[in-house]
């Protein structure tokens, strides 16, 4: 950095030089003509140099920070964005993706994009930091080297589907419709993808529900080991959750929800034998420590159907007291 004293010194030196040039100019005026040509040329060069000095030009010294700034070259390497799309994510579910030090939260299907960029030729890798509750997600095209904006990273989420419940002794034979062992050569020749041949994939299983330090009785609720869903277990004691109770299902007064095409009234929605009231009562009781019980979707109900059983196609050793 140049100090005030240094600047004053340079200014004085510059003025002294200008004085010498002026003296030289007066001397040239008194010189004979033939001698002036060469000296005029030298004078012009000297005045040009002084002009540059007066305009602020100087040779940077070791303490001049501008020398360092000017010597640094700008990085002109192109940078590209990282993004893609999510599908299959259920409403209200949260997915977290990670790229290097950045974490991106995604709560809806559609396109996503990280704020960070990657340099041309630079490597990138996307990972799942947090999966949606009770869902599984699979990434595709999640790593590579960037040569343009990356827009084709895909994330497909789904609820795991348990095995159908059909066992290895319930495969169809080529004729007659009889169920035989799935290892039968004739069965294998017919179809190598019968459900009974896949009974070991996502085998149905249910276990106890744990909330905090509490483990709840299987007579109250159970957890599906494949999907992670929690299921209410009906009772046979005549109380709120007795298996013999039935309910209407009204939740809207502006849409026709009755079989005769009529709309429900607010009184019918608030009735004790309507599903909306029942759900509120179960949540108020904090069944198995939870207060967010709801009706399952048709797809979720499908996940507990055991196609290896007849009549009531659910496992009654797990779902005791099923409605009949």
C-alpha positions as CSV (number, residue, x, y, z in Angstrom):
1,X,0.0,0.0,0.0
2,X,1.3,3.5,-0.9
3,X,1.5,5.9,2.1
4,X,0.6,9.6,2.0
5,X,4.3,10.5,2.3
6,X,5.2,8.2,-0.6
7,X,2.6,9.9,-2.8
8,X,3.9,13.3,-1.9
9,X,7.4,12.2,-2.8
10,X,6.3,10.8,-6.1
11,X,4.4,14.0,-6.9
12,X,7.4,16.1,-6.1
13,X,9.6,13.9,-8.3
14,X,7.2,14.2,-11.2
15,X,7.1,18.0,-10.9
16,X,10.9,18.2,-10.8
17,X,11.0,16.1,-14.0
18,X,8.5,18.5,-15.7
19,X,10.7,21.4,-14.7
20,X,13.7,19.8,-16.4
21,X,11.7,19.2,-19.5
22,X,10.6,22.9,-19.6
23,X,14.2,24.0,-19.2
24,X,15.2,21.7,-22.1
25,X,12.4,23.2,-24.2
26,X,13.8,26.7,-23.6
27,X,17.3,25.5,-24.5
28,X,16.1,24.0,-27.8
29,X,14.5,27.3,-28.8
30,X,18.0,28.8,-28.7
31,X,19.7,25.9,-30.6
32,X,20.7,26.1,-34.3
33,X,18.1,24.4,-36.6
34,X,20.2,21.4,-37.8
35,X,20.8,20.3,-34.2
36,X,17.2,20.3,-33.1
37,X,15.8,17.2,-35.0
38,X,17.3,14.5,-32.9
39,X,16.7,16.3,-29.6
40,X,13.1,17.0,-30.5
41,X,12.5,13.2,-30.9
42,X,14.0,12.5,-27.5
43,X,11.9,15.2,-25.9
44,X,8.7,13.8,-27.4
45,X,9.4,10.4,-25.8
46,X,10.3,12.0,-22.5
47,X,7.1,14.0,-22.4
48,X,5.0,10.9,-23.3
49,X,6.5,9.0,-20.4
50,X,5.8,12.0,-18.0
51,X,2.2,12.1,-19.3
52,X,1.7,8.5,-18.4
53,X,3.1,9.1,-15.0
54,X,0.8,12.0,-14.5
55,X,-2.2,9.8,-15.4
56,X,-1.4,7.5,-12.6
57,X,0.5,4.7,-14.3
58,X,3.3,3.2,-12.2
59,X,5.1,-0.1,-12.0
60,X,3.6,-2.1,-9.2
61,X,5.9,-2.9,-6.3
62,X,5.9,-5.9,-4.0
63,X,3.5,-4.1,-1.6
64,X,0.9,-3.3,-4.3
65,X,-2.3,-5.4,-3.9
66,X,-3.4,-4.6,-7.4
67,X,-0.5,-6.6,-8.8
68,X,-1.9,-9.7,-7.2
69,X,-5.5,-9.0,-8.4
70,X,-4.4,-8.4,-12.0
71,X,-2.3,-11.6,-12.0
72,X,-5.2,-13.8,-11.0
73,X,-7.0,-15.3,-14.0
74,X,-10.8,-15.7,-14.0
75,X,-12.2,-19.3,-14.0
76,X,-14.3,-19.5,-17.1
77,X,-15.2,-23.2,-16.7
78,X,-18.9,-23.7,-17.5
79,X,-21.2,-24.8,-14.6
80,X,-24.3,-26.9,-14.8
81,X,-27.4,-27.4,-12.7
82,X,-28.5,-30.7,-11.1
83,X,-32.1,-31.7,-11.1
84,X,-34.7,-34.3,-12.1
85,X,-38.2,-35.5,-11.2
86,X,-40.0,-37.4,-8.4
87,X,-43.0,-39.8,-9.0
88,X,-45.2,-42.0,-6.8
89,X,-44.7,-39.9,-3.6
90,X,-47.9,-40.0,-1.5
91,X,-49.5,-36.8,-0.2
92,X,-48.0,-35.5,3.0
93,X,-44.8,-37.6,2.6
94,X,-41.3,-36.1,2.8
95,X,-38.3,-37.2,0.8
96,X,-34.8,-35.8,1.4
97,X,-32.1,-36.0,-1.3
98,X,-28.5,-35.2,-0.8
99,X,-25.8,-33.9,-3.2
100,X,-22.4,-33.3,-1.6
101,X,-23.1,-30.9,1.3
102,X,-26.6,-29.9,0.2
103,X,-29.8,-31.5,1.4
104,X,-33.0,-31.0,-0.6
105,X,-36.4,-31.6,0.9
106,X,-39.1,-32.8,-1.6
107,X,-42.8,-33.2,-0.5
108,X,-44.6,-33.5,-3.9
109,X,-44.2,-35.2,-7.2
110,X,-42.7,-33.3,-10.1
111,X,-39.5,-31.6,-10.9
112,X,-36.7,-30.7,-8.4
113,X,-33.4,-28.9,-8.6
114,X,-30.5,-28.4,-6.3
115,X,-29.2,-24.9,-5.8
116,X,-25.5,-25.9,-6.2
117,X,-23.9,-26.2,-9.6
118,X,-21.3,-28.6,-10.9
119,X,-18.4,-27.7,-13.2
120,X,-18.2,-29.0,-16.7
121,X,-16.6,-32.5,-16.5
122,X,-17.1,-32.5,-12.7
123,X,-18.5,-35.6,-11.0
124,X,-21.9,-35.6,-9.2
125,X,-23.7,-38.2,-7.0
126,X,-27.2,-38.0,-5.6
127,X,-28.3,-40.1,-2.7
128,X,-31.5,-40.6,-0.6
129,X,-30.9,-39.1,2.8
130,X,-34.4,-39.7,4.3
131,X,-37.0,-42.0,2.7
132,X,-40.7,-41.2,3.0
133,X,-42.4,-42.9,5.9
134,X,-43.7,-46.4,5.0
135,X,-42.5,-46.0,1.4
136,X,-39.4,-47.0,-0.6
137,X,-37.8,-44.9,-3.3
138,X,-35.4,-45.9,-6.1
139,X,-33.0,-43.5,-7.8
140,X,-32.0,-43.7,-11.4
141,X,-29.3,-41.8,-13.3
142,X,-28.1,-40.4,-9.9
143,X,-24.4,-40.1,-10.7
144,X,-22.1,-39.2,-13.6
145,X,-20.1,-36.3,-15.0
146,X,-21.7,-33.1,-16.1
147,X,-21.4,-32.0,-19.7
148,X,-24.7,-30.0,-19.7
149,X,-27.5,-29.2,-17.3
150,X,-28.5,-32.5,-15.6
151,X,-32.3,-32.9,-15.8
152,X,-32.8,-36.6,-16.0
153,X,-32.3,-37.8,-12.4
154,X,-35.4,-39.8,-11.5
155,X,-36.8,-40.8,-8.2
156,X,-39.6,-43.4,-8.1
157,X,-41.3,-43.9,-4.8
158,X,-43.8,-46.7,-3.9
159,X,-45.4,-48.6,-1.1
160,X,-43.8,-52.0,-0.9
161,X,-46.2,-54.8,-1.9
162,X,-46.1,-57.9,0.3
163,X,-46.2,-61.3,-1.1
164,X,-49.7,-62.4,-2.1
165,X,-49.8,-65.1,0.7
166,X,-50.0,-67.9,-1.8
167,X,-47.6,-70.7,-0.8
168,X,-45.2,-72.9,-2.7
169,X,-47.9,-75.6,-2.8
170,X,-50.5,-73.4,-4.5
171,X,-49.3,-73.2,-8.1
172,X,-51.6,-74.0,-11.1
173,X,-51.0,-77.2,-13.1
174,X,-51.3,-77.1,-16.9
175,X,-54.7,-78.7,-16.8
176,X,-57.6,-79.2,-14.5
177,X,-57.1,-76.1,-12.4
178,X,-55.7,-78.1,-9.5
179,X,-53.2,-76.5,-7.2
180,X,-49.9,-78.4,-6.9
181,X,-46.4,-77.9,-5.7
182,X,-44.6,-75.1,-7.5
183,X,-41.5,-77.2,-8.2
184,X,-43.5,-79.5,-10.4
185,X,-41.8,-79.5,-13.9
186,X,-45.1,-79.2,-15.6
187,X,-45.9,-76.1,-13.5
188,X,-42.6,-74.5,-14.3
189,X,-43.1,-75.2,-18.0
190,X,-46.5,-73.5,-17.8
191,X,-45.4,-70.3,-16.1
192,X,-42.2,-69.5,-14.1
193,X,-43.8,-66.4,-12.5
194,X,-46.6,-67.8,-10.5
195,X,-47.2,-66.2,-7.1
196,X,-46.3,-69.4,-5.3
197,X,-42.8,-69.3,-6.8
198,X,-42.3,-65.9,-5.2
199,X,-43.5,-66.5,-1.7
200,X,-40.1,-65.7,-0.3
201,X,-40.2,-62.1,-1.7
202,X,-41.6,-59.6,0.8
203,X,-43.1,-62.3,2.9
204,X,-46.2,-61.2,4.8
205,X,-45.4,-60.5,8.5
206,X,-46.7,-58.5,11.3
207,X,-45.2,-57.4,14.6
208,X,-45.8,-55.3,17.7
209,X,-46.1,-51.5,17.7
210,X,-43.5,-49.6,19.6
211,X,-43.9,-45.9,20.5
212,X,-41.2,-44.4,22.5
213,X,-40.5,-46.8,25.4
214,X,-43.9,-48.4,25.1
215,X,-44.7,-51.6,23.3
216,X,-48.4,-52.2,22.7
217,X,-50.4,-55.4,22.8
218,X,-51.1,-57.2,19.5
219,X,-54.8,-57.1,20.6
220,X,-54.7,-53.3,20.1
221,X,-52.6,-52.8,17.0
222,X,-50.0,-54.4,14.8
223,X,-47.3,-53.2,12.4
224,X,-46.9,-54.6,8.9
225,X,-43.2,-55.5,8.6
226,X,-43.2,-54.9,4.8
227,X,-45.1,-51.7,4.4
228,X,-44.6,-50.2,7.8
229,X,-48.3,-49.4,8.1
230,X,-50.0,-49.7,11.5
231,X,-53.3,-51.5,11.7
232,X,-56.1,-51.3,14.3
233,X,-57.2,-54.6,15.8
234,X,-60.9,-54.9,16.6
235,X,-62.1,-56.0,20.0
236,X,-65.0,-58.3,21.1
237,X,-65.9,-56.5,24.3
238,X,-68.8,-54.3,23.1
239,X,-66.8,-51.0,23.4
240,X,-65.8,-48.3,21.0
241,X,-63.8,-50.6,18.7
242,X,-66.0,-53.7,18.8
243,X,-65.9,-55.8,15.6
244,X,-69.7,-55.9,15.3
245,X,-70.2,-52.1,15.0
246,X,-70.9,-50.7,11.6
247,X,-70.7,-47.1,10.5
248,X,-71.8,-44.7,7.7
249,X,-69.2,-42.8,5.9
250,X,-70.3,-39.2,5.4
251,X,-67.8,-36.3,5.4
252,X,-69.2,-33.7,3.0
253,X,-72.6,-31.8,2.9
254,X,-72.0,-30.4,-0.7
255,X,-71.4,-33.7,-2.5
256,X,-73.9,-36.6,-2.9
257,X,-72.6,-39.4,-0.8
258,X,-75.7,-41.6,-0.4
259,X,-76.8,-44.5,-2.5
260,X,-80.0,-42.6,-3.4
261,X,-78.0,-39.7,-4.7
262,X,-78.8,-37.4,-1.8
263,X,-76.4,-35.3,0.3
264,X,-75.6,-35.9,3.9
265,X,-76.5,-33.4,6.6
266,X,-74.2,-32.0,9.1
267,X,-76.1,-33.9,11.8
268,X,-75.5,-37.2,10.0
269,X,-71.7,-36.4,9.7
270,X,-71.6,-35.7,13.5
271,X,-73.6,-38.8,14.4
272,X,-72.0,-41.3,16.7
273,X,-72.3,-44.1,14.1
274,X,-70.6,-42.1,11.4
275,X,-67.0,-42.9,10.5
276,X,-65.8,-39.3,11.0
277,X,-66.9,-39.4,14.6
278,X,-65.4,-42.8,15.1
279,X,-62.0,-41.6,13.8
280,X,-62.1,-38.6,16.1
281,X,-62.9,-40.8,19.1
282,X,-60.1,-43.3,18.3
283,X,-57.6,-40.4,17.9
284,X,-58.7,-38.8,21.2
285,X,-58.0,-42.1,22.9
286,X,-54.5,-42.2,21.4
287,X,-54.7,-45.8,20.4
288,X,-51.2,-47.3,20.7
289,X,-49.8,-43.8,21.4
290,X,-50.9,-42.2,18.1
291,X,-53.4,-39.5,17.3
292,X,-53.3,-39.6,13.5
293,X,-55.4,-42.7,12.7
294,X,-57.3,-42.6,9.4
295,X,-59.1,-44.8,7.0
296,X,-56.8,-46.9,4.7
297,X,-56.8,-46.4,1.0
298,X,-58.0,-49.3,-1.2
299,X,-54.3,-50.0,-2.2
300,X,-53.3,-50.2,1.5
301,X,-56.2,-52.6,2.2
302,X,-55.1,-54.7,-0.7
303,X,-51.6,-55.1,1.0
304,X,-53.1,-57.2,3.8
305,X,-55.2,-59.5,1.6
306,X,-53.9,-63.1,1.8
307,X,-54.8,-64.9,-1.5
308,X,-53.7,-68.2,0.0
309,X,-56.8,-68.1,2.2
310,X,-60.5,-68.4,1.4
311,X,-63.7,-66.9,2.9
312,X,-62.1,-64.1,5.0
313,X,-58.8,-63.5,3.1
314,X,-56.8,-62.0,5.9
315,X,-54.7,-63.8,8.6
316,X,-57.1,-64.2,11.5
317,X,-54.2,-65.1,13.8
318,X,-53.1,-61.5,13.4
319,X,-56.3,-59.7,12.7
320,X,-58.4,-61.2,15.4
321,X,-62.1,-60.4,15.6
322,X,-62.5,-59.5,12.0
323,X,-65.9,-58.1,11.0
324,X,-68.1,-60.7,9.4
